[in-house]
């Protein structure tokens, strides 16, 4: 059942290993990367309670010692205070440029720790052990690292590729159903942007995947990682094709900002709603049939996921204010928003040629339905 996906980036190439029970094997897999048998692990308090001892035992099997720092859980951790704390702790551990830092956690930990590794001593190596579905299929692969700013999400960071990614699918059984489905939003995104057959497979197999079928989970994670790895290999620093991975994200990041990066809206939930809105916008512009957004929403609803602005608790800003928040997105070029739209399921493309009034109309109608 174990799968290995290469990320081909020349001297910065690495492997993503996917399958159950990888935590117990972590030491054997990390040992070849080490000059000395010690690592520094950064995690969050929730993940530490669930998985840190398993990782410690897996490393000890290979004779590797570890020191660990557990940060507070949640999106609020992904800012300057906890970033500074992490860098200073790593310096206190006397981490050298030839050592390995391990990011054990979801997307918040992976992004923050990767950025810390990027700037520590002008760059040390790190290993990703993603513990959420979202992190396994998206944030742990591709080298995007960073933290949030008051002005928006992920506006401070660097491209810094990991040396290895271990996606232990057994860990996913510890996720709350809401967190698992939030990660599934990113899985669906891959089918929508470039693989109609994968989306159709998800329509058939999504319920089994959510129910815990391990073979289905491994296949879904593997296909998602393969698609991301192929795009990253073509466009590591998002000058072209990599922007396709932002399907749904322009809407999503505005909604996350509007909800204060809180539990009102998890990132993957925002991606799912954003994908539905992107397909709705595409249909209104005559790029795809109305059947496409209907099919997207139908699948998300069948999985019990958020699909519309009406599914977000609490007040939201007016359409004009949401559009203003979209203007803070890091994908803005020369003041123009870049949207990922679609001609069909599996046929996404990037464009800046989107009339402002059409975006406002989609947002107004979505808000009116609340």
Protein Blocks (a to p, Z undefined) as FASTA:
>chain_A
ZZcddddehjmgccddedehklmmmmmmmmmmpmbdcddddddfklmmmmmmmmmmmmmm
nopacddddddedjklmcfklmmmmmmmmmmnopafkbccddeddfklmmmmmmmmmmgg
oiaadddddfbfklmmmmmgooiacdddfkbghkaccddddfbdcddfklmmmpcfklmm
mmmmmmmmmmmmmomklmmmmmmmmmmmmnopaklmmmmmmmmmmmmmmmmmmmmnopmm
mmmmmgoklmmmmmmmmnoopakbcfklmmmmmmmmmmmmmmmnopacfklmmmmmmmmm
mnopafbfklpgcjdddfklmmmmmmmpckbgghiacddddfbehiacddfbdcfklmmm
mmmmmmmmZZ
